[in-house]
């Protein structure tokens, strides 16, 4: 890949309420940048939205005189609402997500009985991305890697020696993502992870989440070599059948993410709220006894 040995600058922010990392990728001050997986603050109890995390991203971009070119989602997240729409309105830029988002939209349009006008073709996003596509940030080229398994639309983004892996991998002592959401597939996730672990050992891998054990601080970066040696779910020597058995058994014990229902409804709309009803208010639905 071109630019593989380049080292982009990366500024990472962490939201402790959702355990989510947002990354700003750029080459130098004053140049273009991309934001990966921005977080919108949502209070489940009150239904109120705030923009504290997104404002931190904006402030960093302003302080370094960057121009926001891309707002990239690794997938339609189930654990936080996306701030993509707010950032686009505030700073400009284009939104991107995996081309298979249409499959996710079709499933959840049925589950939430969304309005007839909701399109399930991904048109809410500015660009639908697939394996082999590229994105430019000045002279820095981003390469799109398809990594399905957690969802069918999951992507990773490689800029130089850095790869933003979404929910394929966590830090080595945490493991890998669940595969029990609609469209999830443990075999597909294993294959996606193997694709990432074939990259050079020094390749930097940036996490979308960290759920650390009590004896260490939050960490958002590892390497291919560290993952191959130490990942508790998928280190070297773990076969596909071993992984699928572990993942299937483990997923059966996991509770639904706290913000899954509101998150999905917003994130399949590229971070926009559902259209206001006749009283001017937007509503997020909770299906009863369906999931």
C-alpha positions, 0 to 999 in steps of 0.5 A: 500500500502506498504511504504504508511507512508514513506516520500520521498524527493521531489525536485520540479522545475517550468518552468514559460514559460509553467507553468509546474512542474518537480519533482525529487523523492528520498529516500536519497542522493547517492541513486536512483531517479525518475524524473517526467514530465521533460520539454524541452525548445522550442521557438515557434518563432524560432523553437529552442530547449534548455535544461535549465530546464533539466540542472537544473534537471541534476545539482540537481541529480549530486549535490546529487549524485543520480542515475536516474532510472526512467523518468516518464511521467504522460501523453503525454503533450500538453503544453510543450515538454518532456526532457525525451530523453535528460535526458536519454542520459545524465544520463541514466534511463528508460522512462515510461508512461501509457499503453494506450499511443498507443491510443493517438499515433494512433489518432495523427499519423493520425492527423499529417500524420506521417511517415509510420515507426512511431509505435503506440504500445508505443515501443518508451518508455522503459516501459508501465505502468498500474494500480497496477504496481510498480517501485522501487527506492531502498527500496522506492516503487512507485505505479502506479494509472490509472487516465484517463479523461484528456487523456486516458493514464493519470497516477498518481504515488504514492511514500510513502505519496506523489502522483504526479497527473499529470493533474487530479487536480490543486491547489484547487483555480484552479480546474481540467484539461480539457477533450476536447482533443482527448480521453478525458472524463469528466466522466472518469476524475471525477472517477479518481479524486474520486479515488485520493480523497479516499486516506488519508486526509494527503496524499500530492498531487503534481501538474504538473501545476499551473496557480495561481490567481494574489493574490498568488505565485506559489504553487505545493503541496496540500493535499487530505483534502485540495482538498476535502474541497476547490477544486472549481470544485470537492470538496465534494458534487459535483456530477458526473453530476454537474462536467460533466456539468461544465467541458463540458461548461468550456472546450468549452470556452478554447483555444488550448494550445500554444505549443500543436502542437509541444508538441504532436509530440515530446511527443508521441515519448518519447521526441525524435524529428521526424526523420531528413529529407533528408537535415538532419533537423527535422521538426514539422508539423502544420495541416491546418484547421484540429483541 
